[in-house]
Amino acid sequence: MSRAWLDNIDAQTGTPGARSELKPGLTMLGGARGDLPVPASGSDCVHLWSEPPKLIFVGGGEPPRVNGQDALELSLHSGDRIDWRGQAWRFGYEDGQARLEEVAPSAPAEAPKGGPNPSTFVAATGGELAWKRLKAGLVAELSISDKAVIKRWQDAVVRNEFDAEAATRDLLAGAPDVADGDNRLLDRSTRLMRDLLMSSVTRGAGRQVRKAARNTLAFLLVQGFILILFILLVLAGLLLVHTKFGHSIDAFLDSVVNFF
């Protein structure tokens, strides 16, 4: 299993100090509910992800500097220096998978009878991922996540730089107090389920309406063509009677013939 940590260092001399182990997944640096307090951070905070190592700044103030460069979002590497709000840290990372690969593999052990089914584990993991993405979308739509995070990922979508996994992590981290059973999520997910359930029906009804409209327009065009053709035939017959037999049927028609 991989592990990550921050070594406090003196901002001026770089002298190392105490070490703080980062939690698996997300560790919040600074902010009102930060795992590692930074007195001068105010409401801003820095999200530190352990797998893969990544830094994301959430807030509107001065961002942290990584190796001397302002950083809003970037991948971290072991040995990177982070300076923020008068404090400094040295990031450390140890990949557990790399250590495992160095060890010669032994003969695979048989799974104990009655143990967990790997396919069940995969399905559960996929289902959890799907729910997390759906929940992230709901908290964003309902504006109950961090407004700055929502705006940043909306801009990322416009720039065609959307990352579903990273967006899910940030949006859920911006709403840590929203439980899965929150009434707002339940109400919105119920309406969404109803809309999805009826989507195929409404699409079918829309196709039928469009087909009926096309059929009606075609019918009207055909009827109009037949009516015009009938009028032209009647007029041609009247002209033929007038010119061949000199018989007047209509005074207006006579005036038209005499004009030509």
C-alpha positions in Angstrom: 0.0 0.0 0.0 1.4 3.4 -0.9 1.8 6.2 1.7 2.4 9.9 1.5 3.5 12.5 4.0 4.5 16.1 4.6 7.7 17.1 6.4 7.4 20.5 8.0 10.5 22.6 7.1 11.7 26.0 8.0 10.5 28.5 5.3 13.8 30.4 5.4 16.4 27.7 6.0 14.7 24.5 4.8 15.5 22.8 8.1 13.3 19.7 8.4 10.8 19.5 11.3 7.9 17.2 12.3 6.4 14.8 9.9 2.6 14.5 9.2 1.3 11.4 7.5 -1.4 12.0 4.9 -4.6 10.0 5.0 -5.4 7.5 2.2 -7.3 9.5 -0.5 -7.8 13.1 0.5 -6.1 15.2 3.1 -7.1 18.8 3.5 -4.4 21.4 4.3 -5.8 24.5 6.0 -9.4 25.7 5.8 -12.1 25.6 8.4 -12.2 21.8 8.6 -8.6 21.0 7.5 -6.9 17.9 8.6 -3.6 19.9 8.9 -4.3 23.4 10.2 -2.8 26.4 8.6 -3.6 29.5 10.8 -3.3 32.0 7.9 -5.4 30.0 5.4 -8.8 31.4 6.3 -11.5 29.7 4.2 -9.0 28.6 1.5 -7.6 25.1 1.6 -5.3 22.8 -0.3 -6.5 19.3 -1.3 -3.7 16.7 -1.2 -4.6 13.4 -2.9 -2.4 10.4 -2.3 -3.3 8.1 -5.2 -2.2 9.5 -7.6 -0.3 12.2 -5.7 -1.9 15.5 -6.7 -2.4 19.0 -5.3 -5.6 21.1 -5.9 -6.1 24.6 -4.5 -9.6 25.4 -3.5 -10.3 29.1 -2.7 -10.0 32.6 -4.0 -6.9 33.9 -2.2 -3.2 33.4 -2.8 -2.4 29.9 -4.1 0.4 27.7 -2.9 3.8 27.6 -4.6 5.3 24.2 -5.5 9.0 24.4 -6.2 8.7 28.2 -6.5 5.8 28.2 -9.0 2.2 29.1 -8.3 0.1 26.0 -8.4 -3.7 25.6 -8.7 -3.7 22.0 -9.7 -0.7 19.7 -10.5 0.7 16.3 -9.9 3.1 15.9 -6.9 6.4 14.0 -6.8 8.4 12.9 -3.8 10.7 15.8 -2.8 8.5 18.6 -4.0 8.5 21.7 -1.8 5.2 23.4 -1.0 5.1 27.0 0.3 1.8 28.5 1.5 0.8 31.2 3.8 4.1 31.5 5.6 4.7 27.8 6.1 6.6 25.2 4.1 6.6 21.5 3.7 8.4 18.8 1.8 6.2 16.2 0.1 7.1 12.6 0.4 5.6 9.6 -1.4 6.3 5.9 -1.3 4.6 3.6 -3.8 3.6 0.3 -2.1 3.0 -1.3 -5.5 6.6 -0.7 -6.5 7.8 -2.4 -3.4 5.6 -5.4 -4.0 6.9 -5.8 -7.5 10.4 -6.0 -6.2 9.6 -9.1 -4.2 9.7 -12.4 -6.1 6.1 -13.7 -6.4 5.4 -16.9 -4.6 3.0 -19.6 -5.7 -0.6 -18.2 -5.7 -2.6 -19.3 -2.8 -6.1 -20.7 -3.3 -8.9 -18.5 -2.2 -10.6 -19.8 1.0 -13.9 -21.5 0.4 -16.8 -19.2 1.2 -14.6 -16.1 0.7 -15.6 -13.1 -1.3 -16.2 -13.5 -5.0 -13.8 -11.3 -7.0 -16.6 -10.6 -9.5 -18.8 -9.4 -6.7 -16.0 -7.1 -5.5 -15.5 -5.6 -9.0 -19.3 -5.1 -9.3 -19.5 -3.4 -5.9 -16.6 -1.1 -6.8 -18.1 -0.2 -10.1 -21.5 0.5 -8.5 -19.8 2.7 -5.8 -18.0 4.6 -8.5 -21.2 5.2 -10.4 -23.0 6.4 -7.3 -20.2 8.8 -6.4 -20.2 10.3 -9.8 -24.0 10.7 -9.7 -23.8 12.2 -6.2 -21.1 14.6 -7.4 -23.4 15.8 -10.2 -26.3 16.2 -7.8 -24.4 18.3 -5.3 -23.1 20.5 -8.2 -26.6 20.9 -9.6 -28.1 21.7 -6.2 -25.2 24.1 -5.5 -24.5 22.4 -2.1 -20.8 21.8 -2.9 -18.0 24.4 -2.8 -19.0 27.2 -5.2 -15.4 27.7 -6.3 -15.0 24.0 -7.1 -18.2 24.0 -9.1 -17.2 27.0 -11.1 -13.7 25.6 -11.8 -15.1 22.4 -13.2 -17.7 24.2 -15.2 -14.9 26.1 -16.8 -13.0 22.9 -17.4 -16.0 21.5 -19.3 -16.1 24.6 -21.5 -12.4 24.1 -22.2 -13.0 20.4 -23.0 -10.7 19.4 -20.1 -13.2 17.5 -18.0 -11.9 14.7 -15.9 -14.8 12.7 -14.3 -12.6 11.1 -11.6 -11.0 14.3 -10.4 -14.3 16.3 -10.7 -16.0 13.6 -8.5 -13.3 13.8 -5.9 -13.3 17.6 -5.7 -17.1 18.1 -5.7 -17.6 15.5 -3.0 -14.7 16.9 -1.0 -16.5 20.3 -1.2 -19.6 18.9 0.4 -18.3 16.7 3.2 -21.4 17.1 5.4 -23.8 15.9 2.7 -24.7 12.3 3.5 -25.9 9.7 1.0 -29.3 9.8 2.6 -29.7 13.6 2.4 -33.3 14.6 1.7 -32.2 17.0 -1.1 -30.3 14.2 -2.9 -33.2 11.8 -2.4 -35.8 14.2 -3.8 -33.6 15.2 -6.9 -32.6 11.5 -7.6 -36.3 10.5 -7.5 -37.2 13.2 -10.1 -34.2 12.2 -12.2 -35.2 8.5 -12.0 -38.7 9.4 -13.1 -37.4 11.4 -16.1 -35.0 8.6 -17.1 -37.9 6.1 -16.8 -40.1 8.2 -19.2 -37.3 9.3 -21.6 -38.0 6.5 -24.0 -41.7 7.1 -24.0 -41.3 10.9 -24.6 -38.8 10.2 -27.4 -41.3 7.8 -29.0 -44.1 10.4 -28.6 -42.0 13.1 -30.1 -41.2 10.9 -33.2 -44.9 10.2 -33.6 -45.7 13.9 -33.5 -43.1 14.7 -36.0 -44.2 11.9 -38.3 -47.8 13.1 -38.1 -46.8 16.7 -38.9 -44.9 15.5 -41.9 -47.8 13.4 -43.1 -50.3 16.3 -42.6 -48.0 18.7 -44.6 -47.7 16.2 -47.4 -51.5 15.7 -47.5 -52.1 19.5 -47.6 -49.6 19.9 -50.5 -51.2 17.2 -52.5 -54.7 18.6 -52.0 -53.5 22.1 -52.9 -51.9 20.7 -56.1 -55.1 18.9 -57.1 -57.2 22.0 -56.5 -54.9 24.2 -58.6 -54.9 21.6 -61.4 -58.7 21.4 -61.3 -59.1 25.2 -61.5 -56.7 25.3 -64.5 -58.6 22.6 -66.3 -61.9 24.5 -65.8 -60.4 27.7 -67.1 -59.0 25.9 -70.1 -62.4 24.4 -70.9 -64.1 27.8 -70.6 -61.4 29.4 -72.9 -61.9 26.6 -75.5 -65.7 27.1 -75.6 -65.3 30.9 -75.9 -62.6 30.8 -78.7 -64.0 27.9 -80.7 -67.8 28.5 -80.5 -67.8 32.2 -79.6 -70.1 31.4 -76.7 -69.7 33.8 -73.8 -70.0 32.2 -70.4 -68.5 34.8 -68.1 -68.0 38.5 -68.7 -64.7 38.6 -66.7 -63.4 35.7 -68.8 -64.4 37.6 -72.0 -62.4 40.6 -70.9 -59.3 38.5 -70.2 -59.6 36.9 -73.7 -60.2 40.2 -75.5 -57.1 41.7 -73.6 -54.8 39.2 -75.2 
